[in-house]
Amino acid sequence: MTKLEVCISRSPVACLAKESDEFLLNYSSNDPSYFVSLTMPVRAKSYSSNQLFPIFEMHLPEGYLLSVIKKHFSKLAPTDDFGLLALLADRVQGRLSYGSDLKADGFLSREMPF
């Protein structure tokens, strides 16, 4: 199982996990204002799906940039949707941010444009 911490205003509010072919979102906060998406309000029950939830999918690159990233990192890290989200987690800026236990170990330096 792979996990990714989901933060709002740099406060951890949920855990996104991938188990086999299933994506799970579990809220760690009971505060209803810390919802990840309007379609996913805070609740005790886990959200599950066989595809990455759209709110997280929108943080992934597309087109040419996606192909370049997959080409360069495919031997170093998983390049499925969840793997790419974990790899690029510290680069996402907005209401949602992510914390990942997957570290880029120098191959994703701060000077890179993406």
TORMIDREN-244160 format. One record per residue (C-alpha): x, y, z. Coordinates in steps of 0.25 Angstrom, whole numbers, padded with zeros to 4 digits, always signed. Each point is the difference from the previous one (the first is absolute). Example, Ala and Ser with C-alpha at 12.3 -4.5 7.8 and 13.67 -1.06 7.14 Angstrom:
+0049-0018+0031;+0006+0014-0002;
This chain:
+0000+0000+0000;+0005+0014-0004;-0004+0012+0008;-0001+0015-0003;-0003+0010+0011;-0010+0011-0005;+0001+0014+0006;-0009+0012+0000;+0008+0013+0004;+0012-0009+0003;-0009-0007+0011;-0001-0015-0002;-0015-0004-0002;+0000-0013-0007;+0007-0012-0005;+0000-0005-0015;+0004-0014-0001;+0001-0010-0012;-0003-0014+0004;+0001-0010-0012;-0008+0006-0010;-0009+0009+0009;+0002+0014+0005;-0004+0004+0014;-0002+0013+0006;-0001+0001+0016;-0002+0013+0007;+0008+0002+0012;-0007+0013+0004;-0015+0001+0005;-0001+0015-0004;-0010+0001-0011;+0007+0012-0006;+0012-0009-0003;-0006-0007-0012;+0008-0004-0011;-0011+0002-0011;-0014+0005+0000;-0004-0014-0005;+0008-0007+0012;-0004+0007+0013;+0006-0004+0013;-0005-0013+0005;+0005-0012+0008;-0002-0010-0011;+0011-0002-0010;-0002+0004-0014;+0004-0010-0010;+0002-0001-0015;+0007-0008-0011;+0005+0013-0006;+0007+0011+0006;-0010+0010+0005;-0002+0012-0010;+0004+0010+0011;+0014-0006+0000;+0001-0004-0015;-0001+0015-0003;+0014+0002+0006;+0006-0009-0010;+0008+0004-0012;-0006-0003-0014;+0004-0001-0014;+0015+0002-0003;+0004+0004+0014;-0006-0013+0005;+0008-0008-0011;+0013+0007+0004;-0002-0003+0015;-0004-0014-0003;+0012-0002-0009;+0010+0006+0010;-0005-0006+0013;-0006-0014-0004;+0013-0008+0005;+0001+0008+0013;-0015+0000+0005;-0013-0005-0004;-0006+0009-0011;-0015-0004+0001;-0010+0011+0005;+0003-0002+0015;+0015-0001-0002;+0001+0013-0008;-0009+0007+0010;+0009-0005+0011;+0013+0004-0008;-0005+0014-0003;-0007+0002+0014;+0009+0011+0005;-0002+0008-0013;-0015+0001+0001;-0004+0014+0005;-0015+0004+0003;-0010-0003+0010;+0004-0015+0000;+0014-0004+0003;+0007-0013+0002;+0010-0007+0009;+0006-0013-0005;+0010-0010+0006;+0005-0002-0014;+0013+0009-0001;+0006+0004-0014;+0014-0001+0006;+0006+0011-0008;-0006-0003-0014;-0011+0010+0002;+0008+0012+0004;-0006+0014+0003;+0006+0006-0013;-0009-0009-0009;-0011+0008-0007;-0012-0009+0003;
